[in-house]
Amino acid sequence: MTNTTITLEQFHELLSDSYAVCVNDTLYFVGHDTDDNPYIADNDGDDYVDLSTVDGDIEVHPNYVFFHIQGEPIQMVFLQIKKPV
């Protein structure tokens, strides 16, 4: 199976519908700055990562998205969060 690459704009569209993601086995919440650029941060707002600074290709794998930010490899899993019943 070959992996697909997507544009930064397509990646940002995916993030626009997301509430939380798992990055390298850590939970992050998705937000948008005043220019509507997506970012992720932990629950305390620390460990902030600007997702408009992706380096190179954004690879879509069956269960995750893979890319680099400032040379750091990022493996992101989109989480589906539902309201409790």
Secondary structure, 3 states (H helix, E strand, C coil): CCCEEECHHHHHHHHHCCCEEEECCEEEEEEECCCCCEEEECCCCCCCEECCCEEEEEEECCCCEEEEECCEEEEEEEECCCCCC
